[in-house]
Amino acid sequence: MLVLSRKQGERLVVGDDITITVTKCGRNRVVLGIDAPKDVAIKRGELQVEAKQVETDEQPRPHEPLTGIQLDLPLPIGLEATA
């Protein structure tokens, strides 16, 4: 796992067409903006784990991948946000 430190307003670029921007830092949360092509599915990790644990008889519904979304994620314990 690659671990990087970023300040508010700084970006990460993944491949040629995915950009992750730190849009806001708080006491125990970081808000990320993700800009990616429509064909790239973006899911929160905890939701993906839950989906794998739930077995249903329903057929999976097609989803619309998101672009330009912002995620409000808690900081790992022991890390402090910098404004």
C-alpha positions as CSV (number, residue, x, y, z in Angstrom):
1,M,0.0,0.0,0.0
2,L,1.3,3.4,-0.9
3,V,0.7,6.0,1.9
4,L,0.9,9.7,1.0
5,S,0.4,12.9,2.9
6,R,-1.6,15.6,1.2
7,K,-2.8,19.1,2.3
8,Q,-6.1,20.7,1.5
9,G,-6.2,21.6,-2.2
10,E,-3.5,19.1,-3.2
11,R,-4.1,16.4,-5.7
12,L,-3.2,12.8,-6.6
13,V,-3.3,11.6,-10.1
14,V,-4.0,7.9,-10.8
15,G,-3.1,6.7,-14.3
16,D,-3.9,9.2,-17.0
17,D,-7.5,10.1,-16.2
18,I,-8.3,9.9,-12.5
19,T,-7.6,12.8,-10.1
20,I,-8.2,12.8,-6.4
21,T,-8.3,16.2,-4.7
22,V,-8.2,16.9,-0.9
23,T,-11.1,19.4,-0.8
24,K,-11.4,19.8,3.0
25,C,-9.7,18.8,6.2
26,G,-11.3,18.8,9.6
27,R,-10.5,17.5,13.1
28,N,-11.2,13.8,12.2
29,R,-12.4,13.9,8.6
30,V,-11.1,14.5,5.2
31,V,-13.3,15.3,2.2
32,L,-12.0,14.0,-1.1
33,G,-13.1,15.0,-4.6
34,I,-12.7,12.3,-7.3
35,D,-12.7,13.1,-11.0
36,A,-12.8,9.9,-13.1
37,P,-14.3,8.7,-16.4
38,K,-17.9,7.5,-16.4
39,D,-16.8,3.9,-17.0
40,V,-14.8,3.8,-13.8
41,A,-16.9,2.6,-10.8
42,I,-16.1,4.4,-7.6
43,K,-17.3,2.7,-4.4
44,R,-16.7,3.3,-0.7
45,G,-14.7,0.4,0.7
46,E,-17.1,-0.5,3.5
47,L,-20.0,-0.7,1.1
48,Q,-18.1,-3.0,-1.2
49,V,-17.3,-5.3,1.7
50,E,-21.0,-5.3,2.8
51,A,-22.1,-6.1,-0.7
52,K,-19.8,-9.2,-0.8
53,Q,-21.2,-10.4,2.5
54,V,-24.8,-10.1,1.5
55,E,-26.1,-12.9,-0.6
56,T,-29.3,-12.3,-2.4
57,D,-31.3,-14.0,-5.2
58,E,-31.8,-10.6,-7.0
59,Q,-29.8,-9.9,-10.2
60,P,-27.4,-7.0,-9.6
61,R,-28.8,-3.7,-10.8
62,P,-26.8,-1.7,-13.3
63,H,-25.3,1.4,-11.7
64,E,-24.3,4.7,-13.0
65,P,-20.6,5.4,-12.2
66,L,-20.1,8.8,-10.6
67,T,-17.7,11.5,-11.6
68,G,-16.8,14.6,-9.6
69,I,-18.1,13.2,-6.4
70,Q,-16.8,14.2,-2.9
71,L,-16.3,11.7,-0.1
72,D,-16.4,12.6,3.6
73,L,-14.1,10.0,5.2
74,P,-12.8,9.7,8.8
75,L,-9.1,10.0,9.3
76,P,-7.3,6.9,10.5
77,I,-6.6,6.9,14.3
78,G,-3.4,8.7,15.1
79,L,-3.4,11.0,12.1
80,E,-4.3,14.7,12.5
81,A,-5.7,16.8,9.7
82,T,-3.8,20.0,8.6
83,A,-5.8,22.9,7.4
